[in-house]
Amino acid sequence: MNKVAFITGASRGIGREAALAFARAGFDLAISARTLNEGEQHEHALRDAAGAPLAGSLNGTAEAVRELGCRVFVVPMDLLDSASALDACEAVLAEYGRIDVLINNAIYQGSDLNAGFMNLQAQTLERMFKGYILTPFLLTRAVTEHMVARGGGVVINVTSGAGESDPPVAADKGGWGYAYGAGKAAVSRLSGVLAAELGDLGVRAYTLNPGVVSTEALKATIGDKGVLALRSGIAPPHVPAAVMLWLATAEQAPAFQRRTIAAQPFALEHGIVADWR
């Protein structure tokens, strides 16, 4: 029986590439996100320069996985609806009977997350709490409960530099706002707690910072010209995806818990991908 990887936020970007990487490695896939079909409209979602929804969908990712000859289960989930995450976990276990790897990659991306401090609204913080803390906590606890019962598993939590350090400039000048930074800081603390409390029960947990990655969301945020300006310090999404697969499968990986792994230099240092620059 194949191992199962459950990847959230798999409709585009890093999550989509992670699904393809794990499929190529022989995993069965469960993938989740809000966008089931291309072009769907969602409240509190990023849009491209023309105001249209970002490209990508769960069914599009599933089709690419099936073209590799792999099994994939599509399960819609919304981080702002905690019940949907618990329902997703239940559905994946009903489909496969196991979850060996959980990748918490999905994020709430409302444009209000990077509002300046004096303009930040309480409703934004409430959405941040649900999308970055409450729902990931509930999903992760449900999955790790199953992992402990089976004797182990791997959890990979995707953080950001915004959760690790102060912004270089104010939010209205291109830095990140308090809501986003606080949300990612919470993500950065999860894996260490899991390793400390569940490590002896077979659960491994990692914190991964992808760095700046050329995703649809980044292009929507800073534009194509901004992406070009960053090209010397930016990676394609298959780079952090390859690091995720390495962390889930490599014999050396357990030694890299209880720290934040910077995906791009880590990929080069350990020969996980060829230099893409």
N, C-alpha and C positions, 0 to 999 in steps of 0.2 A: 504494500500500500504506500502510495506517495505521501510525503509530508505536505502539510497545508500552510500556506502563507496568507494571512488576512491583512490586506493593505487598504488603509483609508485614504481618501483624497486621490483616488486612482483615475479620475476622469481626464487628467492632463498632467503635464510637467513631470516632476520627480516621481509622483505616485504611479503614473502610467509607465515610465521607464523601469521602475522597480518591479511592476507586475511582469513586464517582458523579461527582465533579468531573471526573476525567480522561475518563470515558466521555462526559460531556456535551460535552467539548472535542474528541471525535472519536478518542480513543485506543482501541486494543484493550487489553484488560486481562488480566493474570495476577494472581491473588490467592492469598495463602497465610495460614495460621494453623493452630492445632491443632484447632480445633472445626469439624468438617465439617458436623454437623447440630445443630440446636437441642437443648439439654438434655444434651449429652454431659458426662461426668464426666472430669476430668483431675487427676492428682496435681499438687500445688504450684500450684493455681489459686485465684484469688479467688472468693468466693461472696457472694451477696446476704445481706440481713439474716435471711432465713429458712433460710439454709444451702444454697440451690439454686445451680446454675451460673448465671453471668451470661447475660443474654439476648444473642442474636446468634450467627450461624454463617456459615461461608463460603458455604454454599448459599443462605442468606438474602440475603447481599450479591449473589451471582451472579444471583439472581432479580430483584433491584432493577435491576441493570445491564442485564439482558436486556430488562426492561420499557422501558428507554430505547432499545432497538433496537441495542444494542452487543454486540460479541463479548467473551466472557469465558472464561478458562481457569482452572479451580479446581485448585490443587495443595496438598494438605496438607503442613505443615512444622512441626517442633517445634524450637525453639532449643536445647533440651537434647539434641537428637540431631543432631550436626553432619552426619552422612551424609545426613539428610533434606533439609538445605539444599542440598547439592551435587546431590542427586537432583532437587530442585525446579528449580534452574537449568537442568539438563540437559533436564528435561521441558518447560520454557517455551521453550527454544531449539528443541527438536524440534517443538513446536506452531507457533511463529511464525517461527522463523529469525532473530529479532532481539530485543534488549531495548534500548530507547532511554532509559528512565528506571527507576531502581531507588530505591524508597523503603523505607529500613530503619526501619520503624515498630514492628514487633513487639518486645515485651519479655517477659522472664520476670518474673512478678508474684507469686511466692510471698510469703505474709505474713511469712516469716522474713527477708525482705530488710531490713526496718526494725527488726530486733532491736537492742536496745541493745548497745553495744560489749562489755560484760563478759558478755553472754549470747550473743553471736554465735558460731555453730558453724562449724568448718572446712568442713563439708559445704555450708553455705549459700554460702560464698565460692567453693567449687568450682562450684556451680551458677551463681553470678553470672558467674564467669569464662567458663563455656561459653556462657551465654545472652547476655552483653553484649559479650564480646570475641572468643572463638574462633569461634563459629558465624557471627556477622556478618562477621568478617574473611574466613572461607572463602567465604561467599556473595558478598561484595563483590569479592573478588579474582577469583572465577570470572566474575562479570558484567563487571567492568571489563576483564578480558582480552579478552572478546568485544567490548566497546565500542571498545577500542583497535584491534582488528583491523578494525572497521567504520568507524573514523575519528572516533568520539566518542560521547558520551552524558552523562547527568546522574545524579548520585547525591545523594539527600537523606537525611541522617541526623537522626533525631529525638532530641534530647537533653531535658534537664530542668534547672530551676534547681538541683536537687540535685547536678548535675555541674559547676556553675559557681560555687557559693558554699557557705559553711558553713551548717548548719541554724540557724534562729533560736532553737530550743529543743531540749532533749534528745528523743531518739526516743520515749521513753515519755510525753512531754508533747505530742506531735504533730509533732515534727521528723522528719527522715529519718535512717535508720541508715547506718553506714559502708558496708555492702554495696551498697545502692542508690546512694549518692553516688559510690562508687568506680566502679561499673558505668557510670553516666551520664557520669562524667568521662572514661572511656575513649571513649565514644561522641563526646564533644565534641572529641576530638583527631583523629578519623578523617578528616574532610573536608579539613582543612588539609593533611594529608599527601598525600591524593589530588590536591589542587589543585597542590601543589608538585611532585609527581613525575609526574603524568599530565596536567597542564594543557596542556602543549605537544603532547600527543597527542590532544587534543580532548575530554578528560573534564572536566566541570565538577562541582564538589562543594560542597554547602551543609550547614551545621549549623543546624537549626531548633529553637527552644525554643517549644513551643505555649503555654506559660503554663498557668494553671489552666483546665481545659476540662471541661464538664459531660458526662462520659462515664459509661457504666455502671460502669467501674472506680472512678471517683471517688466515685460514690454508694455503692458497696460499701465504700469505705474510710472515708468520713466521714459517710455517711447523708444523707437528704433534707434534714434540718434544717441540716446543715453546708453543703450546696450552697446553700440559701437564704441562709445567713449570708454566703456569699461572692459573692452575685449581682452586687455592684457591681464585682467584680474577676474575673469569670469569663466565658468565651466558649463558645458552642456549637461542636461539632466541625467544622462547615462552615467556620469561620474559618481555622484552620490548614490545612485541606484546600485552601482557595482560595489561600492563600499558596504552598503546594507547587506547585500548577498554575502560578502566576505565575512562580515560580523556574524551572520547567522550560520555560516557553514565551516569557517576555517578553524583548524585545531588551535591556532594561536590566539583566537579571538577572545577567550575568557579573560585574558590578562588586561584587556582594554576597557574594562568596566570601571565605574566610579571616577570618570573623567569625561570631559566633553571632547569628542573627536572632531577635529576640523577635517572635513571630508576631502578637500582638494589636496592639501599637502600629504595627508595620510595615504591617499590613493597612489601618489607618486612614490612616497617613501617605501611602501610595501609592494610596489609593482603590481597593483591591482588593475590599473589601466595604463595604457601608453600615454605619454605626454600629449595633451590635446592642444597646447598653445602654439 
